[in-house]
Amino acid sequence: MKSSISQDLREAFAACRGGFIAVAVFSLFINLLMLATPLYMLQLFDRVLGSRSTDTLMVLTIIAVLALLTMVGLMVVRGRILVWIGGWIDQRIGGRVLAAAIESAPHGGEP
């Protein structure tokens, strides 16, 4: 039964390969967008404080806010994809995995 469950698990993960690739791409862009705040601060100290330009400050702030909002949107979509994949895998093999775990649990009072 153990090999049957591991085979089912392999098949389930293989069926979700496209979802995992999408999650990896979303994670790549999220990690790149994490650099928005440090880059904003660097540009703020380099360009804005030296020139005292409010126009530059406004443009940099708008760009940083848009980058952060994009990052939040990507994080929400990535989370929903992962929840969907988890629910699908649970529906497909959750019962068999639980039954195998209960069956292989030690019997008696000792842990």
N, C-alpha and C positions, 0 to 999 in steps of 0.2 A: 504494500500500500504506500510505503514511503517513496518508492521510485515513481509511482503513479502520480503522487502529489507534486513531486519535484518536476516531473514532465509537464503536468498541468500548469505549474507556475511558470516554467520556461515558455510554454505556449502563450500564456496570458501576457507575459512581458513582451514577447515578440509581437503580439497583436497590438500592443500599446507603443511600439517603437516610434511611430510618427508623432504621438503625443509627447514622448520624452524628448524627441529632437526639437519640437516646438518649444518645450520648456527650456531646453538648453539655449536656444536662440534668444528667447525672452530674457534669460538670466545674463547672457552676454551683454545685451543692450542695457539692462538694468545696472550692471556693474560699470559699464561705460558712463552711464548717466549719473552714477554716484560721484563722479569727478566734477560735476557741475558746481557744487558748493566750494570746493577748494580752488577751482579755476576762477570762480566769481570773486573770491577774496583776493586772489593774486592780482587779477585785473583791477580790482577796486584800489588796492594799494599802489599798483604800478601806474595806472592811467588816471584815475579819478582824483586821488589825493594830490598828485603832482600838478595836475592842470586845473583842478577845482571845477571840472565841467559837469554840470548837472545833466546835460544831454547824454553824455557818455554813461553817467550813472543810471539814467532811466533805461537806456537801451540794454545795458548789461543786466539790470534787474529784470527786465521783461524776458530776456533770453534765459536767465537762470530760473525764473519762475516757470516758464514754459518747459524747460528741461525737467524740473522737478515734478511738474504735473504729468508729463509724459512718463516719467519713471513710476509714479504712483499708478497710473493707468496700466502700465505693463505688469506691475506687481499684482494688481487685482486680476488681470486676465490669466497670468501664470498660476495664481492660487486657484482660480476656478478650474483650470485645466487639470491641475494636480488633484483637486477634490473629485472631479469627474473620473479620472483614471483610478483613483483609490476606490471609489464606489463601484466602478465597473469590475475591478479585480475582486473586490469583496463579494459581489453578487455571483461572480463566475466560480470562484474556488473557496470562498470563505467558510462555507459549511464543512467541506471536506478537510480543510486545514484544521479547523477547530476539533472535528471528530478525531483526527489523527493525533492532535496534541493531547486530547483527553485520554485516548487509548494508550499513548506512550508514557503518560504520567505514572510516576511510581505509586504503587498501592501500599497503603499502610500509614502509620503516624509519623514516620521519619521523613524529613525533607530530602 
